[in-house]
Amino acid sequence: MALKILSVDDEVDLEILLTQYFRRKIKKGEYEFSFAHNGVEALKMLLEHPDFDIILSDINMPEMDGLTLLSKINEMRNPALKCIMVSAYGDMDNIRSAMNQGAFDFTTKPIDLGDLERTIEKAAEQIAFVKKAQEEHSQLTSIQNDLHVAQEIQETILPKELPAFPEDIRRRFDLAAGMKAAKYVGGDFYDYFKIDGTRLGIVIGDVSGKGVPAAIFMAISRTILRTIALSCPSCADCFRQANEILSNDSVEDMFVTVFYGILDLSTGHIKYSNAGHNPPIVIRHADSSVTTLEPTGDIALGAVPGITYSEKETVLAPGDSLLLYTDGVTEAMNSAGELFGTTRLLELCSASPADDSSANTNPADANPANNSPSALLSRINSSLTAFTAGTPQSDDITLLAVSYR
């Protein structure tokens, strides 16, 4: 691209002088000169063609002088546009004023064309630097816009409304979930879905890595798991099938830890498999005790093809709750380098206000608002915020709590 130079001077002889001296660069397409005879004419040309790179302007001109033109150019806020001012050798006050107003450089009359050429070359280097910075900024802005869109897409992937069970079944459970990504997008996910008239599927997962690659693998993993789970009665077999697909298609050795449970809402019975994920916490309503589910001893999905997975069972009594979480919760760090830890999380779960069993003869009513899944998640998130106290979030934080009524 030719360097576009606008010469502004009321002396017509300068036009001939410049085109003759720079004829080789003009012929090669390196320089492209345009000419104006005063500031008003130059300003009109700038407004019509804002892609000029250098303004070579005399200070003393009729109608609009060079200093006024320089102030108008400054209003355009174009850091890539450089102004070289021209004046008589003895006119140092105006030259100083021009430099104070942001002129790139100056030259004096009679113009030393060799010196002017060096000044233009120096300006060209600065212009190239500024334009590259502007291009990089534009690319960064575009990436940020794309990440915002990706964030919105990821948020729409995660479920927001509870499955449409029949009313008598719907009253038997309460559920809340949320994810807070460490970056624009994250590798954590949760899911819940209706399998049939009485069974609820609950899932939480954590993809290896961070950022966009993890987010893409997260979307793939969630879609595969849900698709298989809706037609597969076994958690273990669902994991086996999903692992084969993810292992064969995995790039950069990515994998995902997952817990998947099937809750029978008519009995409180849960079947589950755990592929290397943090063991969920069971909160017992009867005595406010907390325990962790026994691991199934299986490895993450997508890590090793051709393996089988195991399955275990437990039962939730009316009023019991189950908390699923990712390691972004327990590994949250404060300014002293301490981890939030599993112990603090267990204490928060056991601190849940106990129901008054004498006042609740119907187990379906044993879930007051201050002991609900949403209240539990709010309590954990508030504790995490206070614990980290402004320390940057280093990992995605995801929680899912379900209570059986």
Salt bridges, closest charged atoms under 4 A:
ASP9 OD2 - LYS109 NZ 3.16
GLU11 OE2 - LYS109 NZ 3.35
GLU30 OE1 - LYS25 NZ 3.31
GLU41 OE1 - HIS37 ND1 3.59
ASP51 OD2 - LYS4 NZ 2.48
ASP53 OD1 - LYS131 NZ 2.67
ASP58 OD2 - LYS109 NZ 3.10
ASP93 OD1 - ARG96 NH1 3.35
ASP105 OD2 - LYS122 NZ 2.99
ASP115 OD1 - ARG118 NH2 3.93
ASP174 OD2 - ARG405 NH2 3.65
ASP191 OD2 - ARG222 NE 3.59
ASP191 OD1 - ARG226 NH2 2.72
ASP196 OD2 - ARG199 NE 2.79
ASP237 OD1 - ARG240 NE 2.81
GLU294 OE2 - LYS312 NZ 2.70
GLU313 OE1 - HIS269 NE2 2.92
ASP320 OD2 - ARG284 NH1 2.74
ASP355 OD2 - HIS285 ND1 2.91
ASP395 OD1 - LYS210 NZ 3.53
